[in-house]
Amino acid sequence: MSSATDSAPTRLLLVGLLVALVGLTLEPGWAQDDGLDQQTQIIPTMGIGGTADSNGRMIAVTGVDVTGQSILYLVDTAGQQVCVYQASGGSSSTQGIKFVGARRIDLDMLLDGFNDKTESQGKPLAFKDLQQIFESQGQTVQER
């Protein structure tokens, strides 16, 4: 078993990636850089009361969705699975928890791109095109 300090950077990275993923599920806003023909995605921050935590296998992120309902994202990093739950409060007739969805993400992580809106000079910029740009500048791109 590793100590908490050994896994802290890994947990922080995984939580950061999950928070970014959560932000991507929201409607993204785009801002143009200073003439560099690159776009930077602005990731909305989580609402009041949003939290994230993890252990050696699971990452849990809570927040509030656009409808005002509490939401829970669970990521099983070992099993490469994500599950989403929505909880509602109020009177006893409206209280409850709803399973929103689940997905294995192992194959998702192998994709070069999906629903990728990356552009350069107004034209789509696919992964392979971006890879060629890096390689033309003498930078090595590692294949998986």
N, C-alpha and C positions, 0 to 999 in steps of 0.2 A: 504494500500500500504506500503510495507516495504522500509526502507531506503536503500541507495546504499551500505552502509557499511555492512548491514545485508546480502545482497545477493552477495557481492563481493567474499567471499570464495566459494560459490556455483557456481558462474559464472566461477571462475578460475578453479575449479574442472571439470566442464562440458567442458570448452574450452580445458583443458589438455587432457581429455578423447577423445574429437573429434580429436585433433591433433594426438593422438596416433592411433586413427582409420584411419586417413588419412595416417599415416605412414605405417600402416598395409596393405593398398591397394597397396603400392609400393612394389617392390621386396625386401623381407626382407633379411638381412644379419645375420648370426648367429656367435656367439663367444663362445667358450668353457670356462667355469669358471675354477678356480684353483683346479681341481680334485674333485669337489663337485658333479659331475654327474648331473649338472644343466646347462641348456642353457639359455643365456640371449639374447633377441632380441635387435638388434641395430636398432633404428628407425631413418630413414633419416630425416634431418632437412628440413624445407620448403625452397624453393628457395627464391631468392631476391624478396622483395615486398610482401611476404606472410603476411597476417594479419588475426586476429580472433577477434570477438567481440560477445557480447550477450546481451540480455535483459532478462526479466523474463520468456520468452517463447522460443525464437529463438536463435540459435547459428549460426553464419556465419563465414566460414573459406575460405580465398582465397589463391591462390597460382598459381604455374605454373606446368602443367603436363609434362610427359616425352616427349611430342611432342612440347613443348614450348608454348602451348596455355594456356590462363588464365582459371582457374577453380574455381568454387564457390560451396562449400558444404553448404547446409542449413539443420539444424536439428531443427525440431519442438519438443521440449522436452515435451510439454503437449500432443500433438497428437501422439508422438512417431513415427515420420516420418522423412526420410532423402531424400533430393533431390539434384541432382548434375547437374550443368550447365557448359558448356564450351563456352568461348567467343574467337573470333578471330578478329584480326585487319587487317591492310593492306589497300589495295585499296577498293573502295566502293563495288566492286563485290565479295570480299572475306570477308568483314566485316559481323559479325553476331553473334548470340547467339544460342547455340544448347542445347536442353534439353537432357541430357545424360541418366538419369534414376531416379527412385524414389522407395522407399520401406518403408513399415511399419516395424518398428523395435521392436514392443512390444513382438512378439513371439520370435524374435532372442534373446532378453534379458532373456528369460526363459530357453535357452539351456544350458546344462552342458558343451557342447563342439560341435564344428563343424569345420572340416578341421583343427583340433588341431594336431600339430606336436610335442607336448611335449613328450620327451623321458627321460628315466632313464636307464643308463647302456645299451644303445642301443636298448631298448624295449619301445614300446608305453606306455605312462602313462596317462590313462584315468582319468577323474574327480573322479570317484568312488574309483579308486586305490589311488589317491592322498589324498582323504578324509580319507581313511583307515590309511594312513601313519600318518596324523595329529592326528587322534583319538588315534592311538597306542602310540603317544607321550603325550597323556593326554590333547590335545587341542580340545576344543569344536568347531564343525563346524555347523553353523546355517543353517538349511534348510529353503528354501523360502516357 
